[in-house]
């Protein structure tokens, strides 16, 4: 598996497997003790209802465990991404 650098993920669009745009990746939260990736901090798309997601200020939190693919987009499983 090729390496993926965090800086290459900045600004990537987050989409669901169904193609719904959630928004743009702002940052990543990790557990400093284990190094485990916890959440993606996402600037929500203007057409997205952010009430379906956990929030951190104006950003939404998408669990890293919901990520299915990292390529041109970050694809997430919507069922695992919602509250």
Helices and strands as residue ranges (DSSP letters): H 6-9, E 13-16, E 21-30, E 37-44, G 50-52, E 54-56, E 59-63, G 64-66, E 67-70, E 74-76, H 78-81
